[in-house]
Amino acid sequence: MLIDFHVHLAGNGCCQSGIILGKKFERRPTFFLLKKMQKITKEQLVTDIDLLWIRRISNFIENSQYISKAVTLCLDSIYNENGKELEDYIQMYIPNSWGCEVKKKFPKTLDFGASIHPYRKDSLQELEYCYKEKAFLVKWLPSMMGIDPENPLCFPFYEALRALNIPLLSHTDTEHTFALPVKKWGEYNHISKLKKPLEMGVTVIAAHAGTPTQLSETEELVNQYENFFLDTSGLFNPTRARSALKLFAKSKNTVLRERLLFATDWPVPAIPHLIIDKLGFNAFKTLQQITNPFEKDLKIKEYLGFNLADFKKNQDSLLTLLGRSLTEVNLT
């Protein structure tokens, strides 16, 4: 069975989750679009969106024939280099305490994806807490969180990640869901910035595999580091769909094939219309009949030549590197 390595938690704090929904994000077109696609009502936003969200993810996984667990991702606040929290910059804050609670509520289907800003003065203590709560990984979105992965402030955090054998899942390349708080922060998503944690022995997963513009750098790093993996999340949206075709084509005859992990980026949708010329009409019709978004994402990738066995093999390689097993993951 497969693990989905990249699924987003969300909400607004209505269920005492501690989630903060920033006013700036509420005004973004992406917020309105996601609300419409997920059919979130005004009443749900007031009463139970936090719980509704995690139940929805759990139901999709429980009703999937192939996917056994989803790593649900928290999102830490924003800090400057002095360790001060920049509350005015918050677009979405999802505390690790809620990630722990999510795992406890749905232990068979959901796992805990922590998020810790390395500039926090208590970042190592927070990492220790997440380790004790069996966090599967730590997630960063550098351009939104203001994290430069090459900043020496990150180095003690890398040492701790390596010592605890917790992987770092970091967003790469362009970002459109969240606004860019500071223009310079856009540079922090470049996949080459992950070279430092790789050098320090951290197991790194590059979210979105360096698509749409950094595939050559992605391939270079994969050839250099055995501790470097790529997730296949969010590949079939308008900004990445065509580069996703290049990624899967390249993976047929290169080491990339051994590093791609299954991931969806839910609730970001997979839109097969964008690559119908590659899929063909019959495949497109089949995809339109699949109602489970997690299974639809997997099926698209199978049509592009990357099947269940490939993802399972790479997942097992990662778990072995981390000293874990799928049985152990399913029991936690």
C-alpha positions as CSV (number, residue, x, y, z in Angstrom):
1,M,0.0,0.0,0.0
2,L,1.1,3.6,-0.7
3,I,1.7,6.6,1.5
4,D,0.7,10.0,0.1
5,F,3.6,12.2,1.3
6,H,2.0,15.6,0.7
7,V,-1.5,16.4,1.9
8,H,-2.4,19.8,3.4
9,L,-4.2,20.5,6.6
10,A,-6.4,23.6,6.7
11,G,-9.1,25.4,8.7
12,N,-9.6,28.6,10.6
13,G,-9.4,27.6,14.3
14,C,-13.2,27.2,14.9
15,C,-12.7,23.8,16.6
16,Q,-10.0,24.9,19.0
17,S,-7.3,23.5,16.7
18,G,-5.1,26.6,17.1
19,I,-5.2,27.2,13.3
20,I,-4.9,30.8,12.2
21,L,-6.4,31.9,8.9
22,G,-4.8,35.1,7.9
23,K,-6.9,38.0,6.5
24,K,-4.5,38.4,3.6
25,F,-4.9,34.8,2.5
26,E,-8.7,35.1,2.9
27,R,-8.6,37.7,0.2
28,R,-6.5,35.7,-2.3
29,P,-8.2,34.2,-5.4
30,T,-6.8,30.8,-4.4
31,F,-8.7,30.8,-1.2
32,F,-12.0,31.5,-3.0
33,L,-11.2,28.8,-5.6
34,L,-10.4,26.1,-3.0
35,K,-13.5,27.0,-1.0
36,K,-15.6,26.6,-4.1
37,M,-14.0,23.4,-5.2
38,Q,-14.3,21.8,-1.7
39,K,-17.9,23.1,-1.4
40,I,-17.2,24.8,1.9
41,T,-20.2,26.7,3.2
42,K,-20.3,29.8,5.4
43,E,-21.8,27.8,8.1
44,Q,-19.0,25.2,8.0
45,L,-16.5,28.0,8.3
46,V,-18.1,29.0,11.6
47,T,-18.9,25.6,13.1
48,D,-16.6,22.7,12.1
49,I,-14.3,23.3,9.1
50,D,-11.2,22.1,11.0
51,L,-12.8,18.7,11.8
52,L,-14.6,18.4,8.5
53,W,-11.3,18.9,6.6
54,I,-9.5,16.0,8.3
55,R,-12.6,13.7,8.1
56,R,-12.7,14.3,4.4
57,I,-9.0,13.3,4.0
58,S,-9.4,10.3,6.1
59,N,-12.5,9.1,4.2
60,F,-10.7,9.4,0.9
61,I,-7.8,7.3,2.2
62,E,-10.1,4.8,3.8
63,N,-12.0,4.3,0.6
64,S,-8.9,4.0,-1.6
65,Q,-7.9,0.7,-3.0
66,Y,-4.2,1.6,-3.2
67,I,-3.4,4.4,-0.8
68,S,-3.1,3.5,2.9
69,K,-2.0,6.7,4.6
70,A,-1.7,10.4,4.0
71,V,1.0,12.5,5.7
72,T,-1.0,15.6,6.7
73,L,1.1,18.8,6.8
74,C,1.3,21.5,9.4
75,L,2.5,25.0,8.7
76,D,4.6,26.9,11.1
77,S,4.6,30.7,11.7
78,I,7.1,33.2,10.2
79,Y,10.3,34.3,12.1
80,N,13.1,36.7,11.3
81,E,16.8,36.0,11.9
82,N,16.6,37.2,15.5
83,G,13.9,34.6,16.2
84,K,11.1,37.2,16.4
85,E,7.7,36.0,15.2
86,L,6.3,38.1,12.3
87,E,2.6,37.8,13.1
88,D,1.6,40.3,10.4
89,Y,3.0,38.0,7.7
90,I,0.9,35.0,8.7
91,Q,-1.3,33.7,5.9
92,M,-2.0,30.3,7.4
93,Y,-0.7,28.8,10.6
94,I,-1.3,25.2,11.5
95,P,0.4,24.2,14.8
96,N,2.1,20.9,15.4
97,S,-0.2,20.3,18.3
98,W,-3.1,20.0,15.8
99,G,-1.0,17.7,13.6
100,C,-0.6,15.4,16.6
101,E,-4.3,15.6,17.4
102,V,-5.1,14.7,13.8
103,K,-3.0,11.6,14.0
104,K,-4.7,10.6,17.2
105,K,-8.1,11.0,15.8
106,F,-7.4,9.0,12.6
107,P,-4.4,6.8,13.4
108,K,-5.1,4.3,10.6
109,T,-5.3,6.8,7.8
110,L,-3.5,10.0,8.7
111,D,0.1,10.6,9.8
112,F,1.8,13.7,11.3
113,G,3.7,16.0,9.1
114,A,5.3,18.6,11.4
115,S,6.5,22.1,10.4
116,I,9.2,24.0,12.3
117,H,10.8,27.3,11.4
118,P,14.5,26.8,12.0
119,Y,15.0,30.5,13.1
120,R,12.7,30.0,16.1
121,K,14.7,30.2,19.4
122,D,13.0,27.0,20.5
123,S,13.3,25.2,17.2
124,L,15.3,22.2,18.6
125,Q,12.9,21.8,21.5
126,E,10.0,21.9,19.1
127,L,11.7,19.2,17.0
128,E,12.2,17.1,20.0
129,Y,8.5,17.4,20.9
130,C,7.6,16.4,17.3
131,Y,10.0,13.5,17.4
132,K,8.4,12.2,20.6
133,E,5.0,12.5,18.9
134,K,6.3,10.4,16.0
135,A,6.3,13.1,13.3
136,F,6.8,11.5,9.9
137,L,8.7,14.5,8.5
138,V,9.2,18.2,8.8
139,K,7.7,20.5,6.0
140,W,9.0,23.9,4.9
141,L,7.6,26.3,2.4
142,P,10.7,28.6,2.2
143,S,9.3,31.5,0.1
144,M,6.3,31.9,2.4
145,M,8.0,31.2,5.7
146,G,11.1,33.2,5.0
147,I,13.6,30.3,5.4
148,D,16.8,30.4,3.5
149,P,18.0,26.8,3.5
150,E,21.6,28.0,3.1
151,N,21.5,30.3,6.2
152,P,23.8,29.0,8.9
153,L,20.9,29.4,11.4
154,C,19.5,26.2,9.8
155,F,22.7,24.2,10.4
156,P,22.0,23.1,14.0
157,F,18.5,22.1,12.9
158,Y,19.9,20.0,10.1
159,E,22.2,18.2,12.6
160,A,19.2,17.4,14.7
161,L,17.2,16.1,11.8
162,R,20.0,13.9,10.8
163,A,20.5,12.6,14.3
164,L,16.8,11.9,14.7
165,N,16.5,10.5,11.2
166,I,13.5,12.8,10.3
167,P,13.3,13.8,6.6
168,L,12.9,17.4,5.5
169,L,10.2,18.0,2.9
170,S,10.8,21.4,1.3
171,H,8.8,23.2,-1.4
172,T,10.8,23.8,-4.7
173,D,10.3,26.3,-7.5
174,T,7.3,28.5,-8.0
175,E,4.5,29.0,-5.4
176,H,1.1,30.4,-6.3
177,T,-1.2,29.3,-3.4
178,F,0.3,31.7,-0.9
179,A,1.5,35.2,-1.5
180,L,5.2,36.2,-1.4
181,P,5.6,38.3,1.8
182,V,9.0,39.6,0.7
183,K,10.2,39.5,-2.9
184,K,13.6,38.2,-2.1
185,W,12.1,35.1,-0.4
186,G,11.2,33.7,-3.8
187,E,14.8,32.7,-4.2
188,Y,14.6,30.4,-1.2
189,N,12.6,27.9,-3.2
190,H,15.4,27.1,-5.6
191,I,16.2,23.4,-5.4
192,S,19.9,24.0,-5.4
193,K,19.5,25.5,-1.9
194,L,18.8,22.0,-0.6
195,K,22.4,21.0,-1.3
196,K,23.5,22.1,2.2
197,P,21.1,19.8,4.2
198,L,22.0,17.0,1.8
199,E,25.7,17.5,2.4
200,M,25.0,17.4,6.1
201,G,23.4,14.0,5.8
202,V,19.7,15.0,6.1
203,T,17.2,12.9,4.1
204,V,15.6,15.5,1.9
205,I,12.4,15.3,-0.2
206,A,11.9,18.0,-2.8
207,A,8.3,18.8,-3.1
208,H,7.1,19.1,-6.7
209,A,10.4,17.6,-7.9
210,G,11.8,21.0,-9.0
211,T,9.0,21.6,-11.6
212,P,8.4,23.6,-13.6
213,T,11.9,25.2,-14.2
214,Q,14.5,23.4,-12.2
215,L,14.5,19.9,-13.6
216,S,18.2,20.0,-14.7
217,E,19.3,21.0,-11.2
218,T,17.0,18.3,-9.8
219,E,18.6,15.6,-11.9
220,E,22.1,16.8,-11.0
221,L,21.3,16.6,-7.2
222,V,19.7,13.1,-7.6
223,N,22.8,11.8,-9.2
224,Q,25.0,13.3,-6.4
225,Y,23.0,12.3,-3.3
226,E,21.4,9.0,-2.4
227,N,19.6,10.7,0.4
228,F,17.6,12.9,-2.0
229,F,14.0,12.0,-3.0
230,L,11.4,13.9,-5.0
231,D,7.7,14.0,-4.3
232,T,5.2,14.1,-7.3
233,S,2.7,16.5,-5.6
234,G,0.8,19.2,-7.5
235,L,2.1,18.2,-10.9
236,F,-1.1,18.5,-12.9
237,N,-2.1,22.1,-12.4
238,P,-1.6,24.9,-15.0
239,T,1.9,25.9,-13.8
240,R,3.4,22.4,-13.8
241,A,1.5,20.1,-16.1
242,R,3.8,20.4,-19.1
243,S,7.0,20.1,-17.1
244,A,5.5,17.0,-15.4
245,L,5.4,15.3,-18.7
246,K,9.2,16.1,-19.0
247,L,9.8,14.7,-15.5
248,F,8.1,11.4,-16.2
249,A,9.8,11.1,-19.6
250,K,13.2,11.7,-18.1
251,S,12.5,9.2,-15.3
252,K,12.2,6.3,-17.8
253,N,15.9,6.1,-18.4
254,T,17.6,7.8,-15.4
255,V,18.1,7.5,-11.7
256,L,15.1,9.8,-11.3
257,R,12.9,6.7,-11.6
258,E,14.4,5.4,-8.3
259,R,13.6,8.6,-6.3
260,L,10.0,9.6,-7.2
261,L,7.5,9.3,-4.3
262,F,3.7,9.3,-4.6
263,A,2.1,12.6,-3.4
264,T,-0.9,14.6,-4.4
265,D,-0.8,18.1,-2.8
266,W,-4.5,17.7,-1.9
267,P,-6.6,19.9,-2.0
268,V,-4.8,21.2,-5.0
269,P,-6.5,19.4,-7.8
270,A,-5.0,17.2,-10.5
271,I,-6.5,18.5,-13.8
272,P,-6.2,15.9,-16.6
273,H,-7.7,18.3,-19.2
274,L,-4.2,20.0,-19.2
275,I,-2.5,17.0,-20.7
276,I,-5.4,15.4,-22.7
277,D,-3.2,15.4,-25.8
278,K,-0.8,13.1,-24.0
279,L,-3.3,10.9,-22.2
280,G,-5.7,10.3,-25.1
281,F,-9.5,10.6,-25.1
282,N,-10.2,7.1,-23.7
283,A,-7.8,7.5,-20.8
284,F,-9.3,11.0,-20.1
285,K,-12.8,9.5,-20.1
286,T,-11.7,6.8,-17.6
287,L,-10.2,9.5,-15.3
288,Q,-13.4,11.5,-15.4
289,Q,-15.2,8.6,-13.8
290,I,-12.8,8.4,-10.8
291,T,-14.3,10.4,-7.9
292,N,-11.6,9.8,-5.3
293,P,-9.0,12.6,-6.0
294,F,-6.2,10.6,-4.5
295,E,-6.8,7.7,-6.8
296,K,-7.3,10.0,-9.8
297,D,-3.9,11.5,-9.2
298,L,-2.3,8.0,-9.1
299,K,-4.1,6.9,-12.2
300,I,-2.8,9.9,-14.2
301,K,0.7,9.0,-13.2
302,E,0.2,5.4,-14.3
303,Y,-0.9,6.6,-17.7
304,L,2.4,8.5,-17.9
305,G,4.4,5.4,-17.3
306,F,5.0,5.4,-13.5
307,N,3.0,2.7,-11.8
308,L,2.1,1.5,-8.4
309,A,5.1,-0.9,-8.2
310,D,7.5,2.0,-9.0
311,F,6.1,4.2,-6.2
312,K,6.1,1.3,-3.8
313,K,9.7,0.4,-4.5
314,N,10.9,4.0,-4.0
315,Q,8.8,4.4,-0.8
316,D,10.4,1.2,0.6
317,S,13.8,2.6,-0.2
318,L,13.1,5.8,1.7
319,L,11.6,3.9,4.7
320,T,14.6,1.7,4.8
321,L,16.9,4.7,4.8
322,L,15.0,6.1,7.7
323,G,15.0,2.8,9.6
324,R,11.3,2.3,9.3
325,S,8.9,-0.2,7.7
326,L,5.5,0.2,6.2
327,T,4.1,-2.2,8.8
328,E,5.5,0.1,11.5
329,V,4.1,3.2,9.8
330,N,0.6,1.6,9.5
331,L,0.6,0.7,13.2
332,T,1.5,4.2,14.4
